[in-house]
Structures are given as C-alpha cells and as structure tokens.
C-alpha cells in the first residue's frame, strides 16, 4: 500500500479526535462537539481519497460482494 503511513497517521488522528469528542461530550460543550465532528468527517474523506488512489489488485477485481 503506497499510502500506508499517511493512512495510519490519519487513523491515529481520527482516534485522537474521538477521544476529544468524549471529553467535550462529558463537558457538555455542544459547539466543540460539532467542530470535532467536522474534523473527523474531513479525515474520513481524506482516508477515502488515499484508499481510492491505491491501485486495484487482481484479488479485488474478482471479489464477490
């Protein structure tokens, strides 16, 4: 996987934001929660882009859904 390191860093960042979300929920800070949700959504979109930019292997071409 060409983007392995970038993907792993991004997943670490998502995990960090989920921890931040837990903290803000415990504090009752609704606006901060929305900010964290926005950041997580951006990170998920970037992860999708990383995955979509990877070449498709033969086993993926014949995969049954």
CHARMM internal coordinates of N, CA and C (Angstrom, degrees):
IC EDIT
DIST 1 N 1 CA 1.4517
DIST 1 CA 1 C 1.5305
ANGL 1 N 1 CA 1 C 108.49
DIST 1 C 2 N 1.2624
ANGL 1 CA 1 C 2 N 115.34
DIHE 1 N 1 CA 1 C 2 N 120.86
DIST 2 N 2 CA 1.4618
ANGL 1 C 2 N 2 CA 122.70
DIHE 1 CA 1 C 2 N 2 CA -174.98
DIST 2 CA 2 C 1.5315
ANGL 2 N 2 CA 2 C 112.15
DIHE 1 C 2 N 2 CA 2 C -67.35
DIST 2 C 3 N 1.3111
ANGL 2 CA 2 C 3 N 117.39
DIHE 2 N 2 CA 2 C 3 N -36.75
DIST 3 N 3 CA 1.4645
ANGL 2 C 3 N 3 CA 121.84
DIHE 2 CA 2 C 3 N 3 CA -177.11
DIST 3 CA 3 C 1.5262
ANGL 3 N 3 CA 3 C 112.73
DIHE 2 C 3 N 3 CA 3 C -102.32
DIST 3 C 4 N 1.3103
ANGL 3 CA 3 C 4 N 117.28
DIHE 3 N 3 CA 3 C 4 N 27.04
DIST 4 N 4 CA 1.4733
ANGL 3 C 4 N 4 CA 121.33
DIHE 3 CA 3 C 4 N 4 CA -175.70
DIST 4 CA 4 C 1.5299
ANGL 4 N 4 CA 4 C 112.15
DIHE 3 C 4 N 4 CA 4 C -55.97
DIST 4 C 5 N 1.3200
ANGL 4 CA 4 C 5 N 117.73
DIHE 4 N 4 CA 4 C 5 N -50.99
DIST 5 N 5 CA 1.4663
ANGL 4 C 5 N 5 CA 120.69
DIHE 4 CA 4 C 5 N 5 CA -176.86
DIST 5 CA 5 C 1.5201
ANGL 5 N 5 CA 5 C 111.46
DIHE 4 C 5 N 5 CA 5 C -64.21
DIST 5 C 6 N 1.3211
ANGL 5 CA 5 C 6 N 116.49
DIHE 5 N 5 CA 5 C 6 N -43.87
DIST 6 N 6 CA 1.4670
ANGL 5 C 6 N 6 CA 119.67
DIHE 5 CA 5 C 6 N 6 CA 179.07
DIST 6 CA 6 C 1.5213
ANGL 6 N 6 CA 6 C 110.81
DIHE 5 C 6 N 6 CA 6 C -63.61
DIST 6 C 7 N 1.3198
ANGL 6 CA 6 C 7 N 116.79
DIHE 6 N 6 CA 6 C 7 N -39.56
DIST 7 N 7 CA 1.4641
ANGL 6 C 7 N 7 CA 121.21
DIHE 6 CA 6 C 7 N 7 CA 179.31
DIST 7 CA 7 C 1.5210
ANGL 7 N 7 CA 7 C 110.47
DIHE 6 C 7 N 7 CA 7 C -65.90
DIST 7 C 8 N 1.3127
ANGL 7 CA 7 C 8 N 117.62
DIHE 7 N 7 CA 7 C 8 N -43.68
DIST 8 N 8 CA 1.4612
ANGL 7 C 8 N 8 CA 120.46
DIHE 7 CA 7 C 8 N 8 CA 179.34
DIST 8 CA 8 C 1.5340
ANGL 8 N 8 CA 8 C 111.44
DIHE 7 C 8 N 8 CA 8 C -64.89
DIST 8 C 9 N 1.3195
ANGL 8 CA 8 C 9 N 117.08
DIHE 8 N 8 CA 8 C 9 N -39.98
DIST 9 N 9 CA 1.4719
ANGL 8 C 9 N 9 CA 120.03
DIHE 8 CA 8 C 9 N 9 CA 176.49
DIST 9 CA 9 C 1.5237
ANGL 9 N 9 CA 9 C 110.85
DIHE 8 C 9 N 9 CA 9 C -63.47
DIST 9 C 10 N 1.3173
ANGL 9 CA 9 C 10 N 116.50
DIHE 9 N 9 CA 9 C 10 N -41.02
DIST 10 N 10 CA 1.4557
ANGL 9 C 10 N 10 CA 120.23
DIHE 9 CA 9 C 10 N 10 CA -179.90
DIST 10 CA 10 C 1.5221
ANGL 10 N 10 CA 10 C 110.98
DIHE 9 C 10 N 10 CA 10 C -66.44
DIST 10 C 11 N 1.3357
ANGL 10 CA 10 C 11 N 117.35
DIHE 10 N 10 CA 10 C 11 N -38.46
DIST 11 N 11 CA 1.4636
ANGL 10 C 11 N 11 CA 120.73
DIHE 10 CA 10 C 11 N 11 CA 177.01
DIST 11 CA 11 C 1.5304
ANGL 11 N 11 CA 11 C 110.68
DIHE 10 C 11 N 11 CA 11 C -65.70
DIST 11 C 12 N 1.3212
ANGL 11 CA 11 C 12 N 117.16
DIHE 11 N 11 CA 11 C 12 N -37.99
DIST 12 N 12 CA 1.4642
ANGL 11 C 12 N 12 CA 120.29
DIHE 11 CA 11 C 12 N 12 CA 175.09
DIST 12 CA 12 C 1.5297
ANGL 12 N 12 CA 12 C 110.57
DIHE 11 C 12 N 12 CA 12 C -61.55
DIST 12 C 13 N 1.3081
ANGL 12 CA 12 C 13 N 115.66
DIHE 12 N 12 CA 12 C 13 N -39.05
DIST 13 N 13 CA 1.4577
ANGL 12 C 13 N 13 CA 120.56
DIHE 12 CA 12 C 13 N 13 CA 179.15
DIST 13 CA 13 C 1.5345
ANGL 13 N 13 CA 13 C 110.94
DIHE 12 C 13 N 13 CA 13 C -67.08
DIST 13 C 14 N 1.3182
ANGL 13 CA 13 C 14 N 116.77
DIHE 13 N 13 CA 13 C 14 N -40.28
DIST 14 N 14 CA 1.4675
ANGL 13 C 14 N 14 CA 120.32
DIHE 13 CA 13 C 14 N 14 CA 176.72
DIST 14 CA 14 C 1.5251
ANGL 14 N 14 CA 14 C 109.75
DIHE 13 C 14 N 14 CA 14 C -61.68
DIST 14 C 15 N 1.3252
ANGL 14 CA 14 C 15 N 116.03
DIHE 14 N 14 CA 14 C 15 N -44.38
DIST 15 N 15 CA 1.4640
ANGL 14 C 15 N 15 CA 120.39
DIHE 14 CA 14 C 15 N 15 CA 178.91
DIST 15 CA 15 C 1.5295
ANGL 15 N 15 CA 15 C 110.74
DIHE 14 C 15 N 15 CA 15 C -60.95
DIST 15 C 16 N 1.3167
ANGL 15 CA 15 C 16 N 117.11
DIHE 15 N 15 CA 15 C 16 N -41.71
DIST 16 N 16 CA 1.4568
ANGL 15 C 16 N 16 CA 121.79
DIHE 15 CA 15 C 16 N 16 CA 178.02
DIST 16 CA 16 C 1.5247
ANGL 16 N 16 CA 16 C 110.76
DIHE 15 C 16 N 16 CA 16 C -61.76
DIST 16 C 17 N 1.3249
ANGL 16 CA 16 C 17 N 116.29
DIHE 16 N 16 CA 16 C 17 N -42.74
DIST 17 N 17 CA 1.4580
ANGL 16 C 17 N 17 CA 119.85
DIHE 16 CA 16 C 17 N 17 CA 178.83
DIST 17 CA 17 C 1.5195
ANGL 17 N 17 CA 17 C 112.17
DIHE 16 C 17 N 17 CA 17 C -67.12
DIST 17 C 18 N 1.3183
ANGL 17 CA 17 C 18 N 117.55
DIHE 17 N 17 CA 17 C 18 N -32.69
DIST 18 N 18 CA 1.4600
ANGL 17 C 18 N 18 CA 119.88
DIHE 17 CA 17 C 18 N 18 CA 175.67
DIST 18 CA 18 C 1.5309
ANGL 18 N 18 CA 18 C 110.23
DIHE 17 C 18 N 18 CA 18 C -65.73
DIST 18 C 19 N 1.3272
ANGL 18 CA 18 C 19 N 116.94
DIHE 18 N 18 CA 18 C 19 N -38.89
DIST 19 N 19 CA 1.4678
ANGL 18 C 19 N 19 CA 120.23
DIHE 18 CA 18 C 19 N 19 CA 175.31
DIST 19 CA 19 C 1.5241
ANGL 19 N 19 CA 19 C 110.73
DIHE 18 C 19 N 19 CA 19 C -64.14
DIST 19 C 20 N 1.3324
ANGL 19 CA 19 C 20 N 115.51
DIHE 19 N 19 CA 19 C 20 N -40.53
DIST 20 N 20 CA 1.4686
ANGL 19 C 20 N 20 CA 120.50
DIHE 19 CA 19 C 20 N 20 CA 176.98
DIST 20 CA 20 C 1.5237
ANGL 20 N 20 CA 20 C 110.45
DIHE 19 C 20 N 20 CA 20 C -63.24
DIST 20 C 21 N 1.3213
ANGL 20 CA 20 C 21 N 116.31
DIHE 20 N 20 CA 20 C 21 N -37.62
DIST 21 N 21 CA 1.4611
ANGL 20 C 21 N 21 CA 121.13
DIHE 20 CA 20 C 21 N 21 CA 178.47
DIST 21 CA 21 C 1.5301
ANGL 21 N 21 CA 21 C 110.41
DIHE 20 C 21 N 21 CA 21 C -62.71
DIST 21 C 22 N 1.3248
ANGL 21 CA 21 C 22 N 116.68
DIHE 21 N 21 CA 21 C 22 N -42.81
DIST 22 N 22 CA 1.4626
ANGL 21 C 22 N 22 CA 120.82
DIHE 21 CA 21 C 22 N 22 CA 178.06
DIST 22 CA 22 C 1.5290
ANGL 22 N 22 CA 22 C 110.32
DIHE 21 C 22 N 22 CA 22 C -59.23
DIST 22 C 23 N 1.3189
ANGL 22 CA 22 C 23 N 116.09
DIHE 22 N 22 CA 22 C 23 N -44.00
DIST 23 N 23 CA 1.4563
ANGL 22 C 23 N 23 CA 120.52
DIHE 22 CA 22 C 23 N 23 CA 179.36
DIST 23 CA 23 C 1.5270
ANGL 23 N 23 CA 23 C 111.15
DIHE 22 C 23 N 23 CA 23 C -61.86
DIST 23 C 24 N 1.3192
ANGL 23 CA 23 C 24 N 117.14
DIHE 23 N 23 CA 23 C 24 N -47.48
DIST 24 N 24 CA 1.4627
ANGL 23 C 24 N 24 CA 119.80
DIHE 23 CA 23 C 24 N 24 CA -178.19
DIST 24 CA 24 C 1.5212
ANGL 24 N 24 CA 24 C 111.61
DIHE 23 C 24 N 24 CA 24 C -67.57
DIST 24 C 25 N 1.3145
ANGL 24 CA 24 C 25 N 117.63
DIHE 24 N 24 CA 24 C 25 N -33.00
DIST 25 N 25 CA 1.4606
ANGL 24 C 25 N 25 CA 119.96
DIHE 24 CA 24 C 25 N 25 CA 175.63
DIST 25 CA 25 C 1.5218
ANGL 25 N 25 CA 25 C 110.72
DIHE 24 C 25 N 25 CA 25 C -65.43
DIST 25 C 26 N 1.3215
ANGL 25 CA 25 C 26 N 116.35
DIHE 25 N 25 CA 25 C 26 N -41.90
DIST 26 N 26 CA 1.4673
ANGL 25 C 26 N 26 CA 120.30
DIHE 25 CA 25 C 26 N 26 CA 178.44
DIST 26 CA 26 C 1.5257
ANGL 26 N 26 CA 26 C 111.68
DIHE 25 C 26 N 26 CA 26 C -64.45
DIST 26 C 27 N 1.3336
ANGL 26 CA 26 C 27 N 116.74
DIHE 26 N 26 CA 26 C 27 N -30.16
DIST 27 N 27 CA 1.4627
ANGL 26 C 27 N 27 CA 121.25
DIHE 26 CA 26 C 27 N 27 CA 178.99
DIST 27 CA 27 C 1.5260
ANGL 27 N 27 CA 27 C 111.81
DIHE 26 C 27 N 27 CA 27 C -84.55
DIST 27 C 28 N 1.3167
ANGL 27 CA 27 C 28 N 116.73
DIHE 27 N 27 CA 27 C 28 N -12.22
DIST 28 N 28 CA 1.4630
ANGL 27 C 28 N 28 CA 120.72
DIHE 27 CA 27 C 28 N 28 CA -179.38
DIST 28 CA 28 C 1.5153
ANGL 28 N 28 CA 28 C 113.89
DIHE 27 C 28 N 28 CA 28 C 75.37
DIST 28 C 29 N 1.3258
ANGL 28 CA 28 C 29 N 117.49
DIHE 28 N 28 CA 28 C 29 N 22.86
DIST 29 N 29 CA 1.4671
ANGL 28 C 29 N 29 CA 122.33
DIHE 28 CA 28 C 29 N 29 CA -178.47
DIST 29 CA 29 C 1.5266
ANGL 29 N 29 CA 29 C 109.48
DIHE 28 C 29 N 29 CA 29 C -91.14
DIST 29 C 30 N 1.3138
ANGL 29 CA 29 C 30 N 115.47
DIHE 29 N 29 CA 29 C 30 N 92.33
DIST 30 N 30 CA 1.4611
ANGL 29 C 30 N 30 CA 121.80
DIHE 29 CA 29 C 30 N 30 CA -175.03
DIST 30 CA 30 C 1.5241
ANGL 30 N 30 CA 30 C 112.68
DIHE 29 C 30 N 30 CA 30 C -64.44
DIST 30 C 31 N 1.3228
ANGL 30 CA 30 C 31 N 117.16
DIHE 30 N 30 CA 30 C 31 N -42.42
DIST 31 N 31 CA 1.4710
ANGL 30 C 31 N 31 CA 120.24
DIHE 30 CA 30 C 31 N 31 CA -178.79
DIST 31 CA 31 C 1.5225
ANGL 31 N 31 CA 31 C 111.77
DIHE 30 C 31 N 31 CA 31 C -63.59
DIST 31 C 32 N 1.3280
ANGL 31 CA 31 C 32 N 117.01
DIHE 31 N 31 CA 31 C 32 N -40.13
DIST 32 N 32 CA 1.4650
ANGL 31 C 32 N 32 CA 120.68
DIHE 31 CA 31 C 32 N 32 CA 178.07
DIST 32 CA 32 C 1.5250
ANGL 32 N 32 CA 32 C 110.23
DIHE 31 C 32 N 32 CA 32 C -64.75
DIST 32 C 33 N 1.3225
ANGL 32 CA 32 C 33 N 117.20
DIHE 32 N 32 CA 32 C 33 N -35.59
DIST 33 N 33 CA 1.4670
ANGL 32 C 33 N 33 CA 120.88
DIHE 32 CA 32 C 33 N 33 CA 177.43
DIST 33 CA 33 C 1.5187
ANGL 33 N 33 CA 33 C 110.92
DIHE 32 C 33 N 33 CA 33 C -61.51
DIST 33 C 34 N 1.3298
ANGL 33 CA 33 C 34 N 116.52
DIHE 33 N 33 CA 33 C 34 N -43.19
DIST 34 N 34 CA 1.4620
ANGL 33 C 34 N 34 CA 119.77
DIHE 33 CA 33 C 34 N 34 CA 178.99
DIST 34 CA 34 C 1.5244
ANGL 34 N 34 CA 34 C 111.48
DIHE 33 C 34 N 34 CA 34 C -64.24
DIST 34 C 35 N 1.3232
ANGL 34 CA 34 C 35 N 117.19
DIHE 34 N 34 CA 34 C 35 N -36.31
DIST 35 N 35 CA 1.4641
ANGL 34 C 35 N 35 CA 120.63
DIHE 34 CA 34 C 35 N 35 CA 176.87
DIST 35 CA 35 C 1.5278
ANGL 35 N 35 CA 35 C 110.56
DIHE 34 C 35 N 35 CA 35 C -63.75
DIST 35 C 36 N 1.3249
ANGL 35 CA 35 C 36 N 116.39
DIHE 35 N 35 CA 35 C 36 N -43.21
DIST 36 N 36 CA 1.4634
ANGL 35 C 36 N 36 CA 120.82
DIHE 35 CA 35 C 36 N 36 CA -179.96
DIST 36 CA 36 C 1.5252
ANGL 36 N 36 CA 36 C 109.87
DIHE 35 C 36 N 36 CA 36 C -65.25
DIST 36 C 37 N 1.3184
ANGL 36 CA 36 C 37 N 116.93
DIHE 36 N 36 CA 36 C 37 N -42.08
DIST 37 N 37 CA 1.4700
ANGL 36 C 37 N 37 CA 120.71
DIHE 36 CA 36 C 37 N 37 CA 178.18
DIST 37 CA 37 C 1.5238
ANGL 37 N 37 CA 37 C 110.16
DIHE 36 C 37 N 37 CA 37 C -58.93
DIST 37 C 38 N 1.3332
ANGL 37 CA 37 C 38 N 117.26
DIHE 37 N 37 CA 37 C 38 N -43.04
DIST 38 N 38 CA 1.4625
ANGL 37 C 38 N 38 CA 121.19
DIHE 37 CA 37 C 38 N 38 CA 177.74
DIST 38 CA 38 C 1.5144
ANGL 38 N 38 CA 38 C 112.05
DIHE 37 C 38 N 38 CA 38 C -61.30
DIST 38 C 39 N 1.3327
ANGL 38 CA 38 C 39 N 116.50
DIHE 38 N 38 CA 38 C 39 N -42.07
DIST 39 N 39 CA 1.4704
ANGL 38 C 39 N 39 CA 120.78
DIHE 38 CA 38 C 39 N 39 CA 179.24
DIST 39 CA 39 C 1.5267
ANGL 39 N 39 CA 39 C 110.62
DIHE 38 C 39 N 39 CA 39 C -64.72
DIST 39 C 40 N 1.3198
ANGL 39 CA 39 C 40 N 116.79
DIHE 39 N 39 CA 39 C 40 N -42.24
DIST 40 N 40 CA 1.4682
ANGL 39 C 40 N 40 CA 120.41
DIHE 39 CA 39 C 40 N 40 CA 179.47
DIST 40 CA 40 C 1.5192
ANGL 40 N 40 CA 40 C 110.56
DIHE 39 C 40 N 40 CA 40 C -64.39
DIST 40 C 41 N 1.3026
ANGL 40 CA 40 C 41 N 117.14
DIHE 40 N 40 CA 40 C 41 N -41.42
DIST 41 N 41 CA 1.4783
ANGL 40 C 41 N 41 CA 120.08
DIHE 40 CA 40 C 41 N 41 CA 178.60
DIST 41 CA 41 C 1.5268
ANGL 41 N 41 CA 41 C 111.18
DIHE 40 C 41 N 41 CA 41 C -60.97
DIST 41 C 42 N 1.3296
ANGL 41 CA 41 C 42 N 116.94
DIHE 41 N 41 CA 41 C 42 N -42.14
DIST 42 N 42 CA 1.4654
ANGL 41 C 42 N 42 CA 120.55
DIHE 41 CA 41 C 42 N 42 CA 177.39
DIST 42 CA 42 C 1.5226
ANGL 42 N 42 CA 42 C 110.89
DIHE 41 C 42 N 42 CA 42 C -61.64
DIST 42 C 43 N 1.3276
ANGL 42 CA 42 C 43 N 116.15
DIHE 42 N 42 CA 42 C 43 N -43.00
DIST 43 N 43 CA 1.4592
ANGL 42 C 43 N 43 CA 120.33
DIHE 42 CA 42 C 43 N 43 CA -179.30
DIST 43 CA 43 C 1.5191
ANGL 43 N 43 CA 43 C 111.51
DIHE 42 C 43 N 43 CA 43 C -65.47
DIST 43 C 44 N 1.3258
ANGL 43 CA 43 C 44 N 117.19
DIHE 43 N 43 CA 43 C 44 N -38.30
DIST 44 N 44 CA 1.4599
ANGL 43 C 44 N 44 CA 120.67
DIHE 43 CA 43 C 44 N 44 CA 177.95
DIST 44 CA 44 C 1.5303
ANGL 44 N 44 CA 44 C 109.74
DIHE 43 C 44 N 44 CA 44 C -65.31
DIST 44 C 45 N 1.3148
ANGL 44 CA 44 C 45 N 117.77
DIHE 44 N 44 CA 44 C 45 N -40.27
DIST 45 N 45 CA 1.4666
ANGL 44 C 45 N 45 CA 120.56
DIHE 44 CA 44 C 45 N 45 CA 177.42
DIST 45 CA 45 C 1.5259
ANGL 45 N 45 CA 45 C 110.72
DIHE 44 C 45 N 45 CA 45 C -62.92
DIST 45 C 46 N 1.3238
ANGL 45 CA 45 C 46 N 117.49
DIHE 45 N 45 CA 45 C 46 N -40.38
DIST 46 N 46 CA 1.4587
ANGL 45 C 46 N 46 CA 120.48
DIHE 45 CA 45 C 46 N 46 CA 177.60
DIST 46 CA 46 C 1.5286
ANGL 46 N 46 CA 46 C 110.98
DIHE 45 C 46 N 46 CA 46 C -65.32
DIST 46 C 47 N 1.3183
ANGL 46 CA 46 C 47 N 116.70
DIHE 46 N 46 CA 46 C 47 N -39.90
DIST 47 N 47 CA 1.4658
ANGL 46 C 47 N 47 CA 120.00
DIHE 46 CA 46 C 47 N 47 CA 177.13
DIST 47 CA 47 C 1.5250
ANGL 47 N 47 CA 47 C 110.72
DIHE 46 C 47 N 47 CA 47 C -62.01
DIST 47 C 48 N 1.3120
ANGL 47 CA 47 C 48 N 117.15
DIHE 47 N 47 CA 47 C 48 N -41.97
DIST 48 N 48 CA 1.4644
ANGL 47 C 48 N 48 CA 120.99
DIHE 47 CA 47 C 48 N 48 CA 177.52
DIST 48 CA 48 C 1.5279
ANGL 48 N 48 CA 48 C 110.21
DIHE 47 C 48 N 48 CA 48 C -60.03
DIST 48 C 49 N 1.3362
ANGL 48 CA 48 C 49 N 115.75
DIHE 48 N 48 CA 48 C 49 N -42.09
DIST 49 N 49 CA 1.4631
ANGL 48 C 49 N 49 CA 120.30
DIHE 48 CA 48 C 49 N 49 CA 179.52
DIST 49 CA 49 C 1.5320
ANGL 49 N 49 CA 49 C 110.62
DIHE 48 C 49 N 49 CA 49 C -63.09
DIST 49 C 50 N 1.3424
ANGL 49 CA 49 C 50 N 116.87
DIHE 49 N 49 CA 49 C 50 N -43.04
DIST 50 N 50 CA 1.4612
ANGL 49 C 50 N 50 CA 120.34
DIHE 49 CA 49 C 50 N 50 CA 177.67
DIST 50 CA 50 C 1.5236
ANGL 50 N 50 CA 50 C 110.96
DIHE 49 C 50 N 50 CA 50 C -58.77
DIST 50 C 51 N 1.3179
ANGL 50 CA 50 C 51 N 116.17
DIHE 50 N 50 CA 50 C 51 N -46.30
DIST 51 N 51 CA 1.4634
ANGL 50 C 51 N 51 CA 121.22
DIHE 50 CA 50 C 51 N 51 CA -177.46
DIST 51 CA 51 C 1.5238
ANGL 51 N 51 CA 51 C 110.88
DIHE 50 C 51 N 51 CA 51 C -66.97
DIST 51 C 52 N 1.3282
ANGL 51 CA 51 C 52 N 117.30
DIHE 51 N 51 CA 51 C 52 N -42.51
DIST 52 N 52 CA 1.4599
ANGL 51 C 52 N 52 CA 120.80
DIHE 51 CA 51 C 52 N 52 CA -179.60
DIST 52 CA 52 C 1.5281
ANGL 52 N 52 CA 52 C 112.43
DIHE 51 C 52 N 52 CA 52 C -67.35
DIST 52 C 53 N 1.3383
ANGL 52 CA 52 C 53 N 117.41
DIHE 52 N 52 CA 52 C 53 N -23.52
DIST 53 N 53 CA 1.4658
ANGL 52 C 53 N 53 CA 120.06
DIHE 52 CA 52 C 53 N 53 CA -179.86
DIST 53 CA 53 C 1.5248
ANGL 53 N 53 CA 53 C 112.15
DIHE 52 C 53 N 53 CA 53 C -82.08
DIST 53 C 54 N 1.3192
ANGL 53 CA 53 C 54 N 117.09
DIHE 53 N 53 CA 53 C 54 N -9.57
DIST 54 N 54 CA 1.4604
ANGL 53 C 54 N 54 CA 121.41
DIHE 53 CA 53 C 54 N 54 CA 178.55
DIST 54 CA 54 C 1.5256
ANGL 54 N 54 CA 54 C 110.05
DIHE 53 C 54 N 54 CA 54 C -75.08
DIST 54 C 55 N 1.3204
ANGL 54 CA 54 C 55 N 117.53
DIHE 54 N 54 CA 54 C 55 N 143.16
DIST 55 N 55 CA 1.4619
ANGL 54 C 55 N 55 CA 119.74
DIHE 54 CA 54 C 55 N 55 CA 176.32
DIST 55 CA 55 C 1.5313
ANGL 55 N 55 CA 55 C 110.60
DIHE 54 C 55 N 55 CA 55 C -67.05
DIST 55 C 56 N 1.3083
ANGL 55 CA 55 C 56 N 115.33
DIHE 55 N 55 CA 55 C 56 N 146.56
DIST 56 N 56 CA 1.4619
ANGL 55 C 56 N 56 CA 121.74
DIHE 55 CA 55 C 56 N 56 CA 179.20
DIST 56 CA 56 C 1.5246
ANGL 56 N 56 CA 56 C 108.41
DIHE 55 C 56 N 56 CA 56 C -85.06
DIST 56 C 57 N 1.3339
ANGL 56 CA 56 C 57 N 115.47
DIHE 56 N 56 CA 56 C 57 N 131.24
DIST 57 N 57 CA 1.4635
ANGL 56 C 57 N 57 CA 120.36
DIHE 56 CA 56 C 57 N 57 CA 179.74
DIST 57 CA 57 C 1.5193
ANGL 57 N 57 CA 57 C 109.28
DIHE 56 C 57 N 57 CA 57 C -90.73
DIST 57 C 58 N 1.3266
ANGL 57 CA 57 C 58 N 116.00
DIHE 57 N 57 CA 57 C 58 N 167.44
DIST 58 N 58 CA 1.4598
ANGL 57 C 58 N 58 CA 121.36
DIHE 57 CA 57 C 58 N 58 CA -179.38
DIST 58 CA 58 C 1.5041
ANGL 58 N 58 CA 58 C 113.37
DIHE 57 C 58 N 58 CA 58 C -59.05
DIST 58 C 59 N 1.3210
ANGL 58 CA 58 C 59 N 118.05
DIHE 58 N 58 CA 58 C 59 N -39.80
DIST 59 N 59 CA 1.4659
ANGL 58 C 59 N 59 CA 120.23
DIHE 58 CA 58 C 59 N 59 CA -179.05
DIST 59 CA 59 C 1.5182
ANGL 59 N 59 CA 59 C 111.45
DIHE 58 C 59 N 59 CA 59 C -65.94
DIST 59 C 60 N 1.3295
ANGL 59 CA 59 C 60 N 118.24
DIHE 59 N 59 CA 59 C 60 N -28.20
DIST 60 N 60 CA 1.4614
ANGL 59 C 60 N 60 CA 120.86
DIHE 59 CA 59 C 60 N 60 CA 178.33
DIST 60 CA 60 C 1.5312
ANGL 60 N 60 CA 60 C 111.17
DIHE 59 C 60 N 60 CA 60 C -75.67
DIST 60 C 61 N 1.3179
ANGL 60 CA 60 C 61 N 116.68
DIHE 60 N 60 CA 60 C 61 N -29.27
DIST 61 N 61 CA 1.4595
ANGL 60 C 61 N 61 CA 119.77
DIHE 60 CA 60 C 61 N 61 CA 179.88
DIST 61 CA 61 C 1.5332
ANGL 61 N 61 CA 61 C 111.72
DIHE 60 C 61 N 61 CA 61 C -67.02
DIST 61 C 62 N 1.3068
ANGL 61 CA 61 C 62 N 116.71
DIHE 61 N 61 CA 61 C 62 N -33.30
DIST 62 N 62 CA 1.4639
ANGL 61 C 62 N 62 CA 121.19
DIHE 61 CA 61 C 62 N 62 CA -176.64
DIST 62 CA 62 C 1.5194
ANGL 62 N 62 CA 62 C 113.32
DIHE 61 C 62 N 62 CA 62 C -101.11
DIST 62 C 63 N 1.3062
ANGL 62 CA 62 C 63 N 118.01
DIHE 62 N 62 CA 62 C 63 N 16.33
DIST 63 N 63 CA 1.4551
ANGL 62 C 63 N 63 CA 122.36
DIHE 62 CA 62 C 63 N 63 CA -176.55
DIST 63 CA 63 C 1.5163
ANGL 63 N 63 CA 63 C 110.88
DIHE 62 C 63 N 63 CA 63 C -73.02
DIST 63 C 64 N 1.3263
ANGL 63 CA 63 C 64 N 115.29
DIHE 63 N 63 CA 63 C 64 N 136.22
DIST 64 N 64 CA 1.4596
ANGL 63 C 64 N 64 CA 121.35
DIHE 63 CA 63 C 64 N 64 CA 177.62
DIST 64 CA 64 C 1.5177
ANGL 64 N 64 CA 64 C 107.76
DIHE 63 C 64 N 64 CA 64 C -95.05
DIST 64 C 65 N 1.3330
ANGL 64 CA 64 C 65 N 116.95
DIHE 64 N 64 CA 64 C 65 N 127.57
DIST 65 N 65 CA 1.4711
ANGL 64 C 65 N 65 CA 121.14
DIHE 64 CA 64 C 65 N 65 CA -178.62
DIST 65 CA 65 C 1.4790
ANGL 65 N 65 CA 65 C 112.75
DIHE 64 C 65 N 65 CA 65 C -81.20
END
COOR INIT
IC SEED 1 N 1 CA 1 C
IC BUILD
